[in-house]
Structure formats: structure tokens, C-alpha cells
Amino acid sequence: MVEQYNGKIMVKACLPENNWLYGYLLSFGNGMEVVNPPHIRSILAAMRKP
């Protein structure tokens, strides 16, 4: 976990990719952004759409 110059926090972690991970990441709300990997960004974006 590293605090960025703009006050944001970057977290790097190795976690198994499954529905639990998607739910966990979505639980942070709109204030969280997945930087990498891009395919998880896409999956979460699709899950957020109504």
C-alpha cells in the first residue's frame, strides 16, 4: 500500500480471480479504480452497468 502524491492510495495484491474478488472490489464503490489487469477493469465495468 502506497500513498500517492494526490492523496490517493495504491494497493498491489495477488488474489485469486473469482466472483468473491469482483464483489470485494465493487464493495469499495466508485472511489476505487482497477489499474491492472485490464480484463478485470472490463469485467467490473460490465458488472456496474444496470
Buried (B, 14 or more C-beta within 10 A) or exposed (E): EEEEEEEEEEEEEEEEEEEEBBEEBEEEEEEEEBEEEEEBBEBBEEEEEE
